[in-house]
Amino acid sequence: MFMATDNSGVQAQGVRDEEILKAALKVFGERGQLMRIEDVTVAVGIGKGTLYRHYDSRVNLLRAALAYGVRELQARAFAARDAVRDADGGREEELTAVIADLAAMNARHDAVSPAVLARLRSCEEWPTGIEEGAEPTAALEPLIAQWQADGLLDRSETPAWITTMVLGAVNSPLYAASINGNGSDDHAARGAEVAERVSAMIRRAFPAR
């Protein structure tokens, strides 16, 4: 059993917020609402006193972890978009690549996957609310707005609404079932096919005007 000691506090004086937030997201992804402060301190290798010097409550730790996760998800989405752009791909291919990457994160149970962040967003009542930038939809809104400006999607629609549709599709059990298919091993091919179908669905729902 992990025991908080004075030594553990001294050894962890240089612990960064990022280490704590990464651990909190990983533990939450594994345990959900059953996550305890002690689970995070063990994962990071610090005492409870050290963690509480960074975050004074479980709710504030989760609030910060959610905001951090949204920033990380946004960075992943931009990277997927940029990979297509660097290869001279079109805007439709960019949208499809981002959707495929989000779905792959869910399949890997990545700590900052859309599914984990959606669960985290809904797990607390958040007495003082959360910052606008900590909403999971905020991760994709800049990309959606750019695709609207580029003529791929309806410019008159609110980016947050389009993002909600994208994340809803990616997080749906139907998406996962479609990738799992009939039990064959070609997950990559099925993942690409389903991502293209969802991308086409989003473009049909919000056609450029």
HELIX and SHEET records of a PDB file:
HELIX    1   1 ASP A    6  GLN A   11  1                                   6    
HELIX    2   2 ASP A   17  ARG A   31  1                                  15    
HELIX    3   3 GLY A   32  LEU A   34  5                                   3    
HELIX    4   4 ILE A   37  VAL A   44  1                                   8    
HELIX    5   5 LYS A   48  HIS A   54  1                                   7    
HELIX    6   6 ARG A   58  ASP A   86  1                                  29    
HELIX    7   7 ARG A   91  ALA A  107  1                                  17    
HELIX    8   8 PRO A  114  SER A  122  1                                   9    
HELIX    9   9 GLU A  132  ALA A  134  5                                   3    
HELIX   10  10 PRO A  136  ALA A  139  5                                   4    
HELIX   11  11 GLU A  141  ALA A  149  1                                   9    
HELIX   12  12 PRO A  159  ASN A  171  1                                  13    
HELIX   13  13 PRO A  173  ASN A  180  1                                   8    
HELIX   14  14 HIS A  187  ALA A  205  1                                  19    
END                                                                             
